Amino acid sequence: MKAIILSAGQGKRLLPYTAERPKCTVPINGQAMVEWQIDELIKCGVEDICVVVGYGADKVEQLLYDRYGQGGVRTIFNPFYSVADNLGTCWIARSEMTEDFIILNGDTLFQAPVLENLLASEPRPVTVTIDRKNSYDGDDMKVILDGERLVRIGKDLPLDQVHAESIGMLLFRGEGPELFRQTVEDVMRNPTSLKRWYLSVIDELAQKSPVWTCCIEGLVWGEVDCPADLKHAEKVVRGIAERQAGDMRGAV
């Protein structure tokens, strides 16, 4: 299984923490966000990992080399990071989409059980990882469902129809990688697509063919958009560290 981490942006909403460093290298409880992501991926058996970089690419690449060694984690450079949204980042990484893969937003922190649940889900072409909560705001990537099937996904959906939110982790299997890659290539022929999110492509796909979901309600994850999110992010990674310490004690 392959993972593609979308980490090309600066993360201006996280200023001042990203004034001199890319968002994915912001430290949380002693490690960069991207390190927490990669470590949990590896725990779940995902060792073919590609990080799409852009802003401050040299800093990300140096961090990955220092931590994982030469070739341990691959990178792809997105030269359009300052003018395109993450659909453009997916287009840059389209050559990686030739087999089953996970797409992970560069600001989504998660504990291993989240990914384990996704990997154990029914082997469908496109699976969106979702969570449920009591209410949703304008920043949430909201979803409308028909059972486990995704009907719509977007930030501007009517709140009275919303059932859950996307956590920024998707799994493509079987015909899914080719379906997504080809759709991204087709959509990017329109210049207006530079300002689109890749999940808008998933929204379009869901209206033509089945897109499924995997609910991880009750499991721990967090999204880091702004400084206020860092406190919850620290709780997420502290839980990871505590589990690791417990595993080490159990092995003694």
Kinemage of the C-alpha trace (Angstrom):
@kinemage 1
@onewidth
@group {chain A} dominant
@subgroup {mainchain}
@vectorlist {calphas} color= white
{ca met a 1} P 0.000 0.000 0.000
{ca lys a 2} L 1.210 3.475 -0.907
{ca ala a 3} L 0.495 6.796 0.826
{ca ile a 4} L 0.611 10.231 -0.797
{ca ile a 5} L 0.797 13.095 1.703
{ca leu a 6} L -0.248 16.506 0.343
{ca ser a 7} L 2.129 18.984 2.030
{ca ala a 8} L 2.954 21.592 -0.608
{ca gly a 9} L 1.376 24.651 1.039
{ca gln a 10} L 2.762 27.137 3.521
{ca gly a 11} L -0.253 27.079 5.801
{ca lys a 12} L -0.784 30.836 6.109
{ca arg a 13} L -3.702 30.363 8.508
{ca leu a 14} L -1.216 28.870 10.965
{ca leu a 15} L 0.917 32.018 11.097
{ca pro a 16} L 3.111 32.967 12.922
{ca tyr a 17} L 4.191 29.309 13.229
{ca thr a 18} L 4.627 29.031 9.447
{ca ala a 19} L 6.391 32.355 8.900
{ca glu a 20} L 9.718 30.631 8.271
{ca arg a 21} L 8.767 26.970 7.924
{ca pro a 22} L 6.237 24.908 5.949
{ca lys a 23} L 3.147 23.795 7.808
{ca cys a 24} L 4.032 20.107 7.814
{ca thr a 25} L 7.265 20.797 9.735
{ca val a 26} L 5.588 22.674 12.601
{ca pro a 27} L 6.600 20.777 15.758
{ca ile a 28} L 3.947 19.240 17.987
{ca asn a 29} L 5.089 17.607 21.199
{ca gly a 30} L 8.652 17.212 19.946
{ca gln a 31} L 8.040 16.057 16.357
{ca ala a 32} L 6.998 17.664 13.097
{ca met a 33} L 3.447 16.990 11.939
{ca val a 34} L 4.698 15.034 8.943
{ca glu a 35} L 6.786 12.789 11.214
{ca trp a 36} L 3.734 11.889 13.318
{ca gln a 37} L 1.863 11.046 10.107
{ca ile a 38} L 4.632 8.921 8.635
{ca asp a 39} L 5.240 7.027 11.879
{ca glu a 40} L 1.562 6.042 12.130
{ca leu a 41} L 1.495 5.022 8.463
{ca ile a 42} L 4.503 2.762 9.002
{ca lys a 43} L 2.887 1.208 12.086
{ca cys a 44} L -0.003 0.173 9.855
{ca gly a 45} L 2.283 -1.441 7.286
{ca val a 46} L 2.294 1.459 4.813
{ca glu a 47} L 5.964 1.918 3.951
{ca asp a 48} L 5.813 3.306 0.387
{ca ile a 49} L 5.320 6.952 1.282
{ca cys a 50} L 5.512 9.988 -1.000
{ca val a 51} L 5.276 13.552 0.319
{ca val a 52} L 4.334 16.274 -2.176
{ca val a 53} L 6.318 19.380 -1.190
{ca gly a 54} L 6.318 22.993 -2.325
{ca tyr a 55} L 6.822 25.884 0.084
{ca gly a 56} L 10.083 25.377 1.971
{ca ala a 57} L 10.683 22.112 0.119
{ca asp a 58} L 14.346 21.972 1.116
{ca lys a 59} L 13.417 22.104 4.811
{ca val a 60} L 10.930 19.259 4.449
{ca glu a 61} L 13.365 17.165 2.452
{ca gln a 62} L 16.157 17.711 4.976
{ca leu a 63} L 13.870 16.754 7.843
{ca leu a 64} L 12.806 13.557 6.054
{ca tyr a 65} L 16.401 12.661 5.205
{ca asp a 66} L 17.575 13.228 8.776
{ca arg a 67} L 14.773 11.109 10.218
{ca tyr a 68} L 14.218 8.339 7.648
{ca gly a 69} L 17.451 8.274 5.638
{ca gln a 70} L 18.143 8.397 1.919
{ca gly a 71} L 15.136 7.042 0.030
{ca gly a 72} L 13.202 6.252 3.188
{ca val a 73} L 10.428 8.662 2.229
{ca arg a 74} L 10.194 10.032 -1.313
{ca thr a 75} L 9.219 13.577 -2.272
{ca ile a 76} L 7.736 15.218 -5.348
{ca phe a 77} L 8.100 18.970 -5.845
{ca asn a 78} L 5.037 21.020 -6.808
{ca pro a 79} L 6.316 24.232 -8.472
{ca phe a 80} L 2.769 25.641 -8.598
{ca tyr a 81} L 2.106 25.531 -4.844
{ca ser a 82} L 1.694 29.311 -4.581
{ca val a 83} L -0.895 29.619 -7.365
{ca ala a 84} L -2.844 26.348 -7.194
{ca asp a 85} L -4.961 24.602 -4.574
{ca asn a 86} L -4.547 20.948 -3.635
{ca leu a 87} L -6.150 19.619 -6.811
{ca gly a 88} L -3.017 20.901 -8.535
{ca thr a 89} L -0.923 19.059 -5.961
{ca cys a 90} L -2.783 15.847 -6.833
{ca trp a 91} L -2.101 16.496 -10.528
{ca ile a 92} L 1.619 16.791 -9.795
{ca ala a 93} L 1.465 13.415 -8.002
{ca arg a 94} L -0.653 11.639 -10.622
{ca ser a 95} L 2.251 9.392 -11.685
{ca glu a 96} L 2.070 7.831 -8.195
{ca met a 97} L -1.554 6.819 -8.677
{ca thr a 98} L -0.969 3.552 -10.534
{ca glu a 99} L -1.808 1.158 -7.685
{ca asp a 100} L -3.825 1.108 -4.467
{ca phe a 101} L -3.020 4.214 -2.433
{ca ile a 102} L -4.041 6.495 0.416
{ca ile a 103} L -4.273 10.271 0.077
{ca leu a 104} L -3.648 12.119 3.304
{ca asn a 105} L -3.933 15.857 3.868
{ca gly a 106} L -0.711 17.274 5.284
{ca asp a 107} L -2.555 18.751 8.264
{ca thr a 108} L -4.462 15.622 9.358
{ca leu a 109} L -3.062 13.991 12.488
{ca phe a 110} L -4.380 10.566 13.434
{ca gln a 111} L -3.748 7.612 15.683
{ca ala a 112} L -3.072 4.231 14.065
{ca pro a 113} L -6.556 2.734 14.757
{ca val a 114} L -8.046 5.325 12.375
{ca leu a 115} L -5.996 4.016 9.461
{ca glu a 116} L -6.413 0.409 10.574
{ca asn a 117} L -10.200 0.818 10.330
{ca leu a 118} L -9.904 2.330 6.874
{ca leu a 119} L -7.620 -0.441 5.607
{ca ala a 120} L -10.004 -3.070 7.023
{ca ser a 121} L -13.040 -1.557 5.269
{ca glu a 122} L -14.755 -3.186 2.296
{ca pro a 123} L -12.420 -3.158 -0.750
{ca arg a 124} L -14.202 -0.509 -2.790
{ca pro a 125} L -12.724 1.776 -5.481
{ca val a 126} L -13.019 5.029 -3.495
{ca thr a 127} L -13.466 5.234 0.277
{ca val a 128} L -13.640 8.519 2.199
{ca thr a 129} L -12.834 8.410 5.915
{ca ile a 130} L -15.490 10.283 7.910
{ca asp a 131} L -16.343 11.204 11.477
{ca arg a 132} L -19.533 12.388 13.118
{ca lys a 133} L -20.101 15.137 15.684
{ca asn a 134} L -22.974 17.151 17.088
{ca ser a 135} L -22.583 20.234 14.890
{ca tyr a 136} L -20.561 21.470 11.925
{ca asp a 137} L -19.075 24.844 10.963
{ca gly a 138} L -17.939 26.580 7.807
{ca asp a 139} L -14.460 25.050 7.915
{ca asp a 140} L -15.626 21.441 8.067
{ca met a 141} L -15.503 19.369 4.883
{ca lys a 142} L -19.062 18.160 5.276
{ca val a 143} L -20.654 15.080 3.738
{ca ile a 144} L -24.179 13.940 2.939
{ca leu a 145} L -24.718 10.189 3.044
{ca asp a 146} L -27.097 7.518 1.848
{ca gly a 147} L -26.199 4.751 4.268
{ca glu a 148} L -22.451 4.238 3.769
{ca arg a 149} L -22.511 5.744 0.297
{ca leu a 150} L -21.334 9.335 -0.136
{ca val a 151} L -23.856 11.540 -1.912
{ca arg a 152} L -22.139 14.953 -1.644
{ca ile a 153} L -18.966 16.374 -0.095
{ca gly a 154} L -18.073 20.051 0.329
{ca lys a 155} L -17.831 22.943 2.746
{ca asp a 156} L -21.016 24.695 1.621
{ca leu a 157} L -23.576 21.921 1.972
{ca pro a 158} L -26.889 22.704 3.761
{ca leu a 159} L -26.310 22.062 7.455
{ca asp a 160} L -29.702 20.414 7.895
{ca gln a 161} L -28.663 17.704 5.407
{ca val a 162} L -25.143 17.031 6.732
{ca his a 163} L -24.407 13.656 8.322
{ca ala a 164} L -20.632 13.739 8.919
{ca glu a 165} L -17.309 15.313 7.903
{ca ser a 166} L -14.301 14.120 5.945
{ca ile a 167} L -11.103 13.851 8.010
{ca gly a 168} L -8.801 14.285 5.005
{ca met a 169} L -7.880 10.630 4.428
{ca leu a 170} L -9.073 8.663 1.379
{ca leu a 171} L -8.330 5.146 0.123
{ca phe a 172} L -8.318 4.176 -3.567
{ca arg a 173} L -8.333 0.479 -4.488
{ca gly a 174} L -8.880 -1.676 -7.561
{ca glu a 175} L -10.169 0.579 -10.351
{ca gly a 176} L -10.211 3.587 -8.004
{ca pro a 177} L -6.642 4.832 -8.628
{ca glu a 178} L -7.084 4.948 -12.399
{ca leu a 179} L -10.554 6.491 -12.055
{ca phe a 180} L -9.283 9.270 -9.803
{ca arg a 181} L -6.080 9.888 -11.766
{ca gln a 182} L -7.908 10.160 -15.087
{ca thr a 183} L -10.573 12.444 -13.618
{ca val a 184} L -7.911 14.735 -12.156
{ca glu a 185} L -6.163 14.920 -15.542
{ca asp a 186} L -9.430 15.734 -17.316
{ca val a 187} L -10.510 18.367 -14.790
{ca met a 188} L -7.108 20.101 -14.787
{ca arg a 189} L -7.482 20.918 -18.495
{ca asn a 190} L -9.755 23.737 -17.346
{ca pro a 191} L -7.654 26.689 -16.039
{ca thr a 192} L -10.228 27.425 -13.316
{ca ser a 193} L -9.351 24.085 -11.723
{ca leu a 194} L -6.154 25.586 -10.323
{ca lys a 195} L -8.261 26.958 -7.476
{ca arg a 196} L -10.170 23.758 -6.745
{ca trp a 197} L -9.840 21.265 -3.911
{ca tyr a 198} L -9.334 17.644 -4.889
{ca leu a 199} L -12.412 16.720 -2.867
{ca ser a 200} L -14.500 18.638 -5.401
{ca val a 201} L -13.480 15.891 -7.846
{ca ile a 202} L -14.700 13.285 -5.354
{ca asp a 203} L -17.987 15.208 -5.160
{ca glu a 204} L -18.319 14.962 -8.947
{ca leu a 205} L -17.402 11.278 -8.977
{ca ala a 206} L -20.010 10.525 -6.317
{ca gln a 207} L -22.729 11.837 -8.593
{ca lys a 208} L -21.679 9.476 -11.405
{ca ser a 209} L -20.611 6.288 -9.653
{ca pro a 210} L -20.543 4.923 -6.082
{ca val a 211} L -18.150 6.529 -3.604
{ca trp a 212} L -18.142 4.911 -0.184
{ca thr a 213} L -17.266 5.962 3.333
{ca cys a 214} L -15.604 4.496 6.417
{ca cys a 215} L -16.746 6.004 9.711
{ca ile a 216} L -14.131 6.213 12.488
{ca glu a 217} L -16.425 7.763 15.105
{ca gly a 218} L -14.893 7.478 18.576
{ca leu a 219} L -11.312 7.218 17.308
{ca val a 220} L -8.771 10.017 17.707
{ca trp a 221} L -7.669 12.416 14.982
{ca gly a 222} L -7.285 16.153 14.484
{ca glu a 223} L -6.889 18.756 11.755
{ca val a 224} L -4.468 21.657 12.153
{ca asp a 225} L -5.754 24.723 10.305
{ca cys a 226} L -5.017 27.549 12.736
{ca pro a 227} L -3.159 28.153 16.023
{ca ala a 228} L -6.260 27.275 18.047
{ca asp a 229} L -6.090 23.725 16.647
{ca leu a 230} L -2.647 23.063 18.120
{ca lys a 231} L -3.971 22.282 21.597
{ca his a 232} L -6.122 19.419 20.296
{ca ala a 233} L -3.262 18.273 18.049
{ca glu a 234} L -1.063 17.951 21.132
{ca lys a 235} L -3.678 15.665 22.709
{ca val a 236} L -3.706 13.499 19.588
{ca val a 237} L 0.050 12.991 19.537
{ca arg a 238} L 0.352 12.608 23.301
{ca gly a 239} L -1.982 9.658 22.968
{ca ile a 240} L 0.354 8.190 20.341
{ca ala a 241} L 3.351 8.669 22.621
{ca glu a 242} L 1.527 7.110 25.583
{ca arg a 243} L 0.593 4.040 23.531
{ca gln a 244} L 4.193 3.688 22.396
{ca ala a 245} L 5.418 3.872 25.993
{ca gly a 246} L 2.847 1.277 27.016
{ca asp a 247} L 3.953 -1.053 24.226
{ca met a 248} L 7.560 -0.711 25.304
{ca arg a 249} L 6.689 -1.520 28.928
{ca gly a 250} L 4.703 -4.532 27.800
{ca ala a 251} L 7.659 -5.805 25.787
{ca val a 252} L 10.035 -5.723 28.761
